Amino acid sequence: MLKWLFKNRKEVSNLITETDPMKKFLVVGLGNIGTEYDDTRHNIGFKILDALAEEEQFSFESDKLGSVGSFKHKGKSVVCLKPNTYMNLSGKAVKYWMDKENIPLDHVLIITDDLNLDFGTLRLKGKGRDGGHNGLKDIQKILNTTTYPRFRFGVGANYSKGKQVDFVLGKWTAQENALLKERLQRSTDLIRSFIFAGIKNTMNQYNNT
């Protein structure tokens, strides 16, 4: 009996610590730390990962360069990261956790807000420009490439001239908040699809929905 228990304990341990890089993914939600940034448009990356953590029943723990949690999905190991470097230095945290967990670039998914998309619009791409987003700018600089998967969540552009910063750092309106729950669920479904079904299938199913 003791021999059987020991054998199964080793098997569980192997499931938790995945060594095959092709079965590992890194999902990064961009945002700024601090309570003043909670529920702001710029922190949608954090909010989506919090929704995913609730659904998958894992928690985030403070670790190097961010808060980190993990879960399993259909045989894949998923590391989730909320960088604590502030938006403008996001690349440092992404690179550190890619290297630490030995995760290939095409298995990294960056979640960010996007002013160029209407509120709640979801768009997944395998490459692209930074679009003026400081988090993506730093990731591009640190990784030295624009070819990495990014999931953009539309926050709209309902602001007057010169008020862009105030808008992205502003809180969701009551109308937006009423719609967010469904949009967050759709976003977590997109993440799971990216992990299991791949980027092309996920783009076809979720983009602009």
LOKETOR-595005 format. One record per atom (N, C-alpha, C): z, y, x. Coordinates in steps of 0.1 Angstrom, whole numbers, plus 2048, in hexadecimal, padded with zeros to 3 digits. Each point is the difference from the previous one (the first is absolute). Example, Ala and Ser with C-alpha at 12.3 -4.5 7.8 and 13.67 -1.06 7.14 Angstrom:
residues 2
84E7C7884;80080C7F7;80080C809;7F980B7FC;80080B809;80880B7F8;
//
This chain:
residues 209
8007F4808;80080C7F8;80080D809;80980080A;80080C809;7F3802807;7FA7F5804;7F3801807;7F58067F7;8017FC7F3;7F68057F6;80280F7FE;80D8057FF;80380E7FE;7FB80880C;8027FB80C;7FC80780C;7F1802801;7F97F57FC;7F2800800;7FA80B7F7;8068017F4;7FB8097F6;80480E804;80B802806;80480D805;7F680680A;7FB7F7808;7F580580A;7F48037F9;7FC7F97F5;7F48037F9;80180D7F9;80B8047FA;80280D7FA;7FF80B80A;8067FE80C;7FF80A80A;7F2802804;7F87F6801;7F2802804;7F88087F6;8047FE7F3;7F98087F5;80380E801;80C804804;80480E801;7FA80780C;7FF7F980B;7FA80580D;7F27FB802;7F68077FB;7F27FC801;7FB80480D;7FA7F7808;7FA80380D;7F1801800;7F97FC7F6;7F28017FF;7FC80E7FB;7FA808809;7FC80E7FD;7F78017F4;7F87F67FD;7F78007F5;8077FE7F3;80C7FD800;8087FE7F4;80A80C7FE;7FF80A809;80A80B7FF;7F980D7FD;8078087F8;7FB80D7FC;80B80B801;7FB80C803;80980B801;7FB80B7F5;8098037F7;7FD80A7F5;80980C803;7FA80B802;80780C804;7FF80B7F5;80B8047FB;7FF80B7F6;80480D807;7F780A800;80380D806;8098097F8;808807807;80980A7F9;80980780A;8098087FA;80A808809;80E7FB7FB;8087FF80A;80E7FB7FD;80880D7FC;80B7FD7F9;80980B7FB;7FF8017F1;80C8027F9;8008007F2;7F880C7FA;7FD80A808;7F880B7FA;7F27FC7FE;7FC7F5806;7F27FB7FE;7FF7F57F6;80B7FC7FB;7FF7F57F5;7F88057F4;7F87F77FB;7F88027F4;7F680C802;7FC80280C;7F580A802;7F37F9802;7F58077FD;7F37FA801;7FD7FA80D;80480780B;7FD7FC80D;8077F3804;80A7FC7F8;8087F4803;7FC7F47F7;7F48017FB;7FB7F57F7;8007F2808;7FE80180D;8007F3808;80D7FA800;80B807801;80D7FB7FF;8037FB7F2;7FC8077F6;8027FC7F2;7FA7F37FD;7F37FE804;7F97F47FE;8077F4806;80580280D;8077F5807;80D7FD7F9;80780A7FB;80C7FE7F9;7FE7F77F3;7F58037F9;7FC7F87F4;7FD7F2804;7F97FE80B;7FD7F3805;80C7F8804;80A807806;80C7F9804;8087FC7F4;8008087F5;8077FC7F4;7F97F37FA;7F3800800;7F97F57FA;8017F3808;80080180D;8007F5809;80E7FC804;80A8097FC;80E7FD802;8037FF80F;7FC80A807;80580280E;80580E802;80880280B;80680D802;7FB80680D;80180D802;7FD80680D;80D802808;7FE7FE80D;80B802809;7FB80A80B;80A808805;7FC80A80A;7FE7F880D;7F4803806;7FC7FA80D;7F980A808;7FB7FC80B;7FA809809;7F48087FA;80080D800;7F68087FB;7FD7FF7F1;80A7FA7F8;7FE8007F2;8097F67F9;7FD7FF7F3;8077F67F7;7F67F57FE;8057F4802;7F77F4800;8057F57F6;7F77FA7F9;8037F57F8;7F57F6800;8027F47FB;7F57F6801;8017F67F4;7F57FA7FD;7FF7F67F6;7F57F6802;7FF7F57F9;7F57F7801;7F88017F3;7F27FF802;7F77FF7F5;7F57F6802;8017F57F9;7F67F6800;7FD7FB80E;80A7FD808;7FF7FC80E;7FE80A80A;80080D7FC;7FF80B809;80D807802;80380480D;80C808803;7FC80F800;8088087F9;7FD80E7FE;80C808805;7FD80880A;80A80A805;7FD80E7FA;80A8067F9;7FE80D7FA;80880A808;7FA80C802;80680A809;7FF80E7F9;80C806800;80080E7FC;80580880D;7F6806807;80480780D;80A80B7FE;80980280A;80A80B7FF;7FC80B80A;7F4800804;7FB80980B;7FB80D7FA;8008027F2;7FA80A7F9;7F17FE801;7F98067F6;7F27FE7FE;7F780280C;80380B807;7F780380B;8007F780C;80A7F7801;8017F780B;8007F17FB;7F97FE7F5;8007F27FA;7FA7F6809;7F6804809;7F97F6808;8097F980A;80A807805;80A7F9809;8067F47FA;8058027F4;8077F57F9;7F67F47FC;7F48047FC;7F67F67FD;7FD7F780C;7FD80780B;7FC7F980C;80C7F7805;80C8057FF;80C7F8805;8017F37F8;7FF8017F3;8027F47F8;7F47F7800;7F4805802;7F47F8802;8027F780D;80480680A;8027F980D;80C7F67FF;80B8057FA;80C7F8800;7FD7F37F8;7F98017F5;7FE7F57F7;7F27F9803;7F9805809;7F37FA804;7F67FF7F4;7FE80B7FA;7F88017F4;7F3807803;7F57F97FD;7F2806803;7FE80C7F7;7F7809805;7FD80D7F9;7FB7FE7F2;7F87F67FD;7FA7FE7F3;80A7FA7F6;80C7FD805;80B7FB7F8;80B80B7FE;7FC80C803;80980C7FE;7FB8087F4;8098047F7;7FC8087F5;80980C800;7FA80C800;80780D800;7FF8067F2;80B8037FA;8008067F2;80380F802;7F88087F9;80180E801;7FC8087F4;80580C7FE;7FB8087F5;7F3806803;7F88057F6;7F3806802;7FE80B7F6;7FE80C805;7FD80B7F7;7F28007FA;7F77F8806;7F28007FC;7FE7F67F5;80A7F97FC;7FF7F77F5;8088057F4;7FB7FE7F4;8088037F4;80D7F8800;80A8067F9;80D7F97FF;7FF7F27FC;8067F7808;8017F27FC;7F47F7804;7F5807805;7F47F8804;8047F880D;7FC7F4800;8027F780C;7F37FE807;80180180D;7F47FD808;8037FA80E;7FB7F4802;8027F980C;7F3800809;80180380D;7F5800809;8047FA80D;7F67FA807;8027FA80D;7FF80980C;7FC80C7FD;7FE80A80B;7FE80E7F9;80080A808;7FD80D7FB;80780B808;7FD80D7FC;80680B807;80E8037FB;807809806;80E8027FC;8018097F4;7F58087FC;8008087F5;80A80B800;80480480C;80A80B802;80E7FB7FE;8037F37FF;80D7FB7FE;8077FE80D;80B807803;80680080D;8057F2804;8047F87F7;8047F2803;7F57F8805;7F58017F9;7F47F8804;7FA80680D;80180D802;7FC80680D;8077F980C;80D7FF7FE;8087FB80B;7FE7F1803;7FE7F87F5;7FD7F2801;7F37FE807;7F68087FC;7F3800807;80180380F;80880A803;80280480E;8077F5808;80A7FA7FB;8087F6807;7F87F3801;7FA7FC7F5;7F87F3800;7F2802807;7FC80C801;7F3803806;7F47FA7F8;8028007F3;7F57FB7F7;8028057F2;7F58017F9;8008047F2;7FE7F37F7;7FE7F5807;7FD7F37F9;80D7F87FE;8078047F5;80C7F87FC;8018027F1;8057F67F9;8018017F1;80A80A7FC;7FC8087F6;80980A7FA;7FE8007F1;80C8017F9;8018017F2;80480E7FC;7F78077F9;80380E7FD;8038017F1;80B8067FD;8058027F2;7FD80F7FC;7F88027F6;7FD80E7FD;80C8087FA;80280C805;80A8097FA;7FA80C7FA;7F2801800;7FA80B7FA;80080D809;7FB80B7FB;80080C807;80280C7F7;80B7FE7F8;80380A7F6;80980B806;7FA808809;80880A807;7F780C802;80680C801;7F880C803;7FE80280F;7F7809803;7FC80280E;80D803809;8017F980B;80B803809;80D7F87FC;7FF7F87F6;80C7F97FB;8007F1802;7F77FC809;7FE7F1802;80D7FA805;80680580A;80C7FA806;80B7FF7F5;80280B7F8;80A8007F5;7FD7F57F6;7F37FE7FE;7FC7F67F6;8037F2805;7FC7FC80C;8027F3805;80F7FD802;80880A803;80E7FE802;8088037F4;7F98027F5;8068027F3;8037F37F9;8098017F6;8047F57F7;7F57FD7F6;7FF7F37FC;7F77FC7F5;8048087F3;7F68037F8;8028067F3;8067F67F6;8058047F5;8057F77F6;7F47F77FB;7F48067FF;7F57F87FB;7FC7F580A;80080480D;7FD7F780B;80A7F4800;80D8047FF;80A7F6801;7FF7F67F5;7FB8047F4;7FF7F77F5;7F57F6803;7F7803808;7F47F7803;8037F880D;809804808;8027FA80D;8047F1800;8087FC7F6;8047F2800;7F47F7800;7F78027F7;7F47F87FF;7F880180D;7FE80C805;7F980280D;8067F980C;80D800800;8077F980B;7FE7F17FF;8007FB7F4;7FE7F17FE;7F27FD804;7F68087FD;7F27FE804;7FF80080F;808809806;7FF80280F;8067F3807;80B7FB7FB;8057F4806;7F77F47FE;7FA8007F5;7F67F57FE;7F480180A;7FC80C803;7F680380A;8047FA80D;80C803804;8057FC80D;8007F1801;8057F97F6;8007F1800;7F27FB800;7F78067FA;7F27FC800;7FA80280E;80380B806;7FB80280E;8057F5809;80C7FC7FF;8067F6808;7FA7F27FE;7FE7FC7F3;7FB7F37FD;7F17FF7FE;7FA80A7FA;7F27FF7FC;7F780780A;805809809;7F880780A;7FC80E7FB;7FB808809;7FD80E7FD;7F48017F7;7F67F9802;7F48027F8;8027FC7F1;8067F57FE;8037FC7F2;80980A7F9;80A805808;80A8097FA;7F980E7FD;7F7804809;7F980D7FD;7F87FF7F4;7F97F57FE;7F87FE7F4;8088007F3;80D7FA801;8087FF7F4;80880C7FD;80580880A;80980A7FE;7FB80E802;7F6802808;7FC80E803;7FC8087F4;80680C800;7FD80A7F5;8057FB7F2;80A7F8800;8067FB7F4;80E8067FE;
//
